[in-house]
Amino acid sequence: MALEKEDLTTISRYVRDTVLRLPPRDIKAVGIGRVTGTPEADTPPAADSSDRLATTAFVAAQGFATTSYVNSRGPKITTSSFAGGPPSSPSDGDMWIATGVTDGIGNGTRWHFQYDASWSVDAYKWKFVGGPPVALSISTYSAWNVNAWTPFNGIAWASPRKGVFLCSGSWSGYSPGAGSFLGGVLVSLNGGGYTGPTITANTTTPGGYYFDLSLAETAITCPNGAGLDTIDMGYFASSAPTFLYNAVTRIIPQRVA
């Protein structure tokens, strides 16, 4: 049987009004009229209780489980400076967008973290989930120290926060004399002297040869934060002078507090 024009109009208006009264997709609640089955007016006034969202007490009184669709929430997202730290009293899964990461160029880098309440290995429960690395570089450098680990000048990074950071690096060089050259990650904790290297790459060259080194990613723990722990790339040369260029340090967090 074909529907009359008036019937189609009524159906269209009913569908329209029903959709308009549905709560937003991110709000898991229901209209009281839909819980009780009470018909709702097409355009109820603001004070009409039939179209207000159901409260926890009302839904519970109807015999429904309130945890299914009332008072549920997704992860909370907080944006604040990396040096200032994450939000206090986080819940599992909460997100933190850390701004103002010093990256050697400016303070425009942002890092994205998620809180893992179940993590018990250490106190660094904010896990890194995204963002570019800090990349510190120098174009030319002359290594004059011989047979001693020496940090590069100009590419050190002081961590504002406690945590574990993944570091890698690469550089090229030229040694006029025969000898060996090593590169590694050096760490200064709590403002003390550099220790290390934590991990090294090395090469041996006859005189007058160019060389390239790359350092695999390694984890460095900075237990003090507040700029007291410094990560740097260092070198060890058995002959002088050794000329270095295109040295780059890359640092990303693994987890922080």
N, C-alpha and C positions, 0 to 999 in steps of 0.2 A: 504494500500500500504506500503510495507516494505521500510524503509529508507536505502539509500546507505551508505556505510562506510564513504564517504566524508561528507555526510549530518550530520551524527552523530558526526563526528569530529568538524564540524563547530558549531553545537549546543553546544557541550561540551566547546569549546573555548569561545563562547559567554557567557555562564553561568559563567565560571571561571572568565573572565575579568570583568563581571558585579559585581560579589561578591567582587573581589579585589578592585574595585573602590568605594565600599560602605564605608561611614565613620565609624569609631569605634562606638560601641553601645552607649558609654557614650557621644558622640558628636552629638548633635541633629542639624545636618545641612545636606544640600544636595548639590550634584554636580551641577554646572551651566548647564552643558549639559543636565542633567535630568530635570531641571526646564524648559528649553526652548524646549526640545525635539530634540535638535541638536545631531546628531550621534557623538559619541566619538570614537577616534581612539583606536585600540587595545592597543597600547603602546604609549601614548602621551608623548611628551617631557615635561621636568619640567616647561618650560615657556608657555606651551599650556594652555590658559585660560579656555578651555572647561572642564578641569578636576579639576580646583580649587574649593574649597568650596565656596558656595554662600555667599556673603556679605549681611548684613541687607538691605542696600540701593538697591542692585540688586534684591533681593527677593521681596522687597516692590514694585519695579517698575513693577514686573510681576503680581501684583495684589494678592499676597499671604499675609496672616497674618504672620508677622515675629515673633510674640511672641510664635508661636507654636513650632518652631524648631530652632530658631536662638537666641543666647545670653541667653539661659536658663542655669541654673546651679543648681546642687544639693547642699546639705549642705556642708559647708566648715569644714574641720577637722583640728584642731590645737592641737599640743602636746607641753605642757610647764609645768613647775613645779607648784605644788599646791600652794606653798608659793608665787610664782611670780604672779599668777593669770591668769584668762582667757584672750583671745584676746580682743582687743579694737574694738569698732564699729561692734559688731556681728549682723548678720541677723537672723530672726526667723528660728529655726531648725538647726542652726550651732552646731557642736559638739566640745567638748573640752575634751581631755584626759589629766588629771592632774597627773603628775609624782612626785616622791619623797615624798609621803605621809608618815609621821613619824608614824610607826605602832608598836613601842615598841621593834621590832626586828632589824629593819634597815629602809632604805628609799626606799624599793623596791615596795611598794604597789602603784597601780594606780587606780584612780577613773575616771569614764566616766560621762560626763554631756552633756545636750542638752539645748540650749538657748530657752526660752519661752518668746517671745516679748510681748505676750498678758497678762502675769501675772502682776497683779496690786495690790495684797494684800500687798506686801512689795517690797524692792529693790533687793531681792534675786531671780534673773531670771534664773540662771543656775540650772536646775533640774537634780538631780542624776538619772542615768539610769543603773549603773552597777559598780561592783567592790567589793572586800572583805572588811569586817569591820576592823577597827583598834581593835585589841584585846590585852589588857594589863592585865598582870596577876602577881600574887605573889603566891608562894607555901605555905608559912607559915607566920603567923603574930600573935603577941600577943596584944590583946586590953586591955590596962590597964586603960584607961580613963573611968570614971563612970558618968552616967547621963549627958553626953554632946556629941553633934554630933562632930565626929572627922574624918577627911579624912584619907583614907589609904595612907601610904607612899609608893611611887614607882609605882603607877598605874594612876597617873594624866595625862591628855592630854590637851595641850595648843593649841587652834585652830589658825592656821595661817591666816584663812579667816573669814570674817563675814558670818553668815548664821544660818540655823536651822539644828540641828543634832539630830539623833535618838540614844538614849542610852539605854542599857540594861545591866544586870549583874547577876552574881550568885556567891555564896560562901557557904562554909561549916564551921562549928564551933563546939566547945566543951566548955561547961561551967561547971566548977567544982561545983559552987554554984547555988542555985535556983535563977531565975530571968528572965528578958525579954531581948531580943536582937532585934534591928531593923537595917535595912540597907536601904540606899537611895542614890540618886544622889545629890551631892553637887556641887555648881557652884561658881566660883570666877570670877567676872566681872571686867575688867579694872585693874587687879592687886590688887583688894581689898580682903577683907576677904571672907571666904566661907559663902554662904547663902544656905538655904534649910532646910530640904531635899525637892526636887521637888516631888518625889514619893517614897514611902517606901514599904518594905516587912518586916514582923515581925513574931516573934515566942516567945513563953514563955516556958521555960524548968525548970523542977526540977533539983536539983543538980546532976552532973555526967552524963548529957545527951548530945548526939551529935545532931546537927540540920543542915538542909540545907535550904537555902533561894534562891529565884530567883526573879529578878526584871523585870517586864514587860517593854516593849519598851516605852520610853517617849521622847517627843520633847523638846530640849533645845535650846534656842536662844543665840547665841554669837554675840552681836552687834558691837564689837570692832575689832576683828581679830588681826593680827600681833602678835599672841602669848599672848595677854593681857587677854583673857578669858580662864579659865581652868575648865575642867570637871573632876570630881573625884567621886569615890564611897566612901561613908562614913558609919560609924556605930554608934550605940547608945547602950550601954550596961548598965544594971542596977546592974550588979555585976561584980567584978573583982577578978581574971583575967578571960578573955574570950579568948580562943585560936581559931584563924581563919586559914583556909587553903583553897587552890584552889580558891582564889578570882579572878574573871575575869570581866573586863569591856569591853563591845563591843560598838563601836561607828561607825555609818555610816552617811554621810550627807544626808539631804533631799533636800536642795537647798542652794546655796551660791551666793555671789556677787564677 
